Amino acid sequence: MSSIYQRLISLLLIVFPGTAISEDWYRWRGPHLDGISTETRLNCDWKNDQAKLAWKAQVGTGFSSVVVKDKRAFTLGHVDDQDVVYCLDVDDGNQQWKFGYPAELGDRDFEGGPTSTPTIDDDRVYVLARAGELFCFDAASGKVNWRKQVADEASVRLPGWGFSAAPLVVGEMLLLNMGESGVAIDKRTGELIWSSADRECGYATPVVVGEGASAVAIFASGKAYTGVEAKSGKQLWSERWLTSFNCNAADPIVHDGKMFLSSGYNRGAALFDMTGETPSLIWKSKEMKNQIHGCLLYKEHLYGIDGDMESGARLRCMEWSTGEVVWSVDDLHPGGLAIAGGRLILLTEPGELVVAPASPQGWTPTSRATVTGRKSWTAPVISGGRIFCRSIDGLVVCVDCRE
């Protein structure tokens, strides 16, 4: 989303605070890359714990999130020795097109399937395969505009669980989390613009701070978070961040001149001052360990999943400035989290959707309903008054929350 459009959205919310703004959720973690929707009029007052399910669709095994634009929803799944790109009609879930490419299930210590999320830019959809091939599709027809084996061209190795980060559009470039500190591709042609050293990358999607020539892109490798000039790939700083299995998967959060990092496997979290030439530690804590999903920052508080998913993760609220845990809920079995209209929207691992105020005062659910009823680790997506939920075995459910 352009900065002009972002400012327009903010102005409308100030002038018309009750106005419902329907947003396309066209990329990983939404239009603002923070997991927070500006939509305010979601009707989540579910009677008898029954949400209004608009439709269901099967898309195969995987963890890919759903992205939405122009009445189309896109996601990935693994079916019959292929990873498949699906384009679904937002209104009824009917398949508009699909495209499959050969791929292994890749079920090393988990269910397997694609873990990256498509990115929509104008009339194009970009998909990064786990083996490093990048596709550019026409969003309406599914025609392949171009495809490139970027990992081979950039001479970077495959990480242990394959490439998982979503492509990030920055101007005329696509930034990919590959190598030590990223790869940049021309979004029109697929040509390589710059690359980085052959080191094992992490699994987080890059984050860009600033605009134009001064924009800085932050990449997670297996051993560090590194800031580079977005236009050139020149390294500006690197913060060593060691995690078991080189699994740095949570996107960094940059806010008010500070950067928050967190990883699972007992690594923990830290907040850094970013006003100098290199990051300077403000605080560190073992009380927020994001194994897969990054936290959501809302009104100076972090809401996130602490701990490893297979061993009893918790939902927590933490103060941004101090790292103090404000509240913690141990028995929810959280799967993925979003925020809309000042409310936490949690998809639990067993496939239940739970809604509660996003407040440091505590966790007080106002409604809940079973939606997938299956193991679900993908964060819910909000667009056009609908909530899109996805299970690991490929059930996509559209919950109609329009007033």
C-alpha positions, 0 to 999 in steps of 0.5 A, a space after each residue: 500500500 502506498 504511503 499516500 493511501 495509508 495516510 488517506 485511510 488514517 484521515 478517514 478514520 479520524 474524520 469518520 471514526 465509525 466508518 467501516 472501511 473494507 480493505 483488501 488483505 493483499 499480502 502477508 500480515 495484511 496491507 500494513 504488514 502488522 496483522 491488524 485490519 482497519 475494518 471496524 464493523 465486524 459482526 462477531 456476535 455469534 449466537 449459540 456459538 455458531 458463526 455464519 459460514 459463507 463457504 468452505 474449500 479444500 486446498 491441500 496440506 500447508 500453512 500458507 495464509 490467504 490473501 484477498 484482492 478484487 473479489 479473489 482469494 489466493 493461497 497454496 496447498 500440497 496435493 498429489 506430489 504438487 504444490 498448488 496455487 489456488 484462486 477462489 471466488 471470495 463470494 462463494 469459494 468456487 475455484 477460478 483457477 489453479 496452477 500446480 508445480 512438482 514439489 515434495 511434501 517436505 514433512 520434516 518434523 511437521 505436516 509439510 506443504 507450502 509455508 509461504 504466502 502469495 503476494 498480490 500487486 496490481 494485476 499480478 500474483 507472486 508465489 515463492 516455492 519452497 525450492 526457490 522458484 519464483 512465479 508471477 501470475 496474471 491474477 485474473 486468468 492464472 497465466 504464468 507471466 514468468 517464472 525464475 529459479 531464483 535460488 539457483 541464479 542467486 547461488 544461495 542454499 535452501 534452508 532446512 524447511 524450504 523458503 517460507 517468507 512471502 515476497 515483499 513488493 518495494 517499488 519496482 522490486 520484489 524482496 525475497 528472504 534468501 541467503 544471508 541478507 536477502 535477494 532483490 528481483 525486478 517485479 516486471 521481468 524476474 531479473 536479479 537486481 542484487 543478492 547476498 552471501 550464501 548463508 542459510 536464511 531464516 523464515 521471516 518475511 522482510 520488513 522495510 523501514 523508510 521510503 525511496 533511496 533511504 529505505 532499509 530492509 531488515 532480513 532474518 537469516 538463521 543466525 542474525 537479523 540484518 539491515 541493508 539498503 533496500 535499493 542496493 543490498 549493501 549491509 548497514 548493520 547485523 544483530 546476531 540472533 542465534 536460535 535452535 535449528 536456525 529457525 528465526 521465523 517471526 517478522 521484526 516489528 519496527 516502531 517509534 525508532 525501536 525494533 522488537 525481535 522474538 524467536 521460539 525454542 527458548 530464545 526469547 525476545 528483545 527490544 532495540 533502540 534503532 536511532 544510532 548506526 547499529 541496534 542498541 539493546 533496551 531490554 531482553 526477556 524469555 517471556 515472549 518466544 515467537 516460534 512461528 507468528 510474530 507479535 501484533 503491536 497495538 496501542 503500545 502493547 504486544 499480543 502474541 503466542 509465547 512458546 513452541 506450538 507442539 509443547 503448550 504455547 500461551 497467548 500473552 500481552 506484553 508492554 512494548 516499552 518494558 517487556 513486562 508481561 501484563 497477562 497470560 492465558 495458558 489453556 487456549 492452544 493458540 494457532 494464529 492471531 489478528 486484530 480488527 476493530 480493537 478486538 483480538 481474533 484468535 484461531 485456536 489450534 483445534 480450529 475455534 475462532 475466539 474474539 476478545 477486546 485487545 486490552 491490557 486489562 485482560 483476556 475476556 472473550 465475547 464470542 467464540 465458534 468452531 470454524 475449521 474444527 481441525 488443527 490450525 496454525 495459520 493466522 485468520 485474515 480479515 477482508 470485506 467483512 469476512 474472516 478467512 480461516 485455514 487448517 493445516 490439512 487444507 480446509 479454508 473457511 470463510 466466516 461472514 461477519 458483515 453487518 
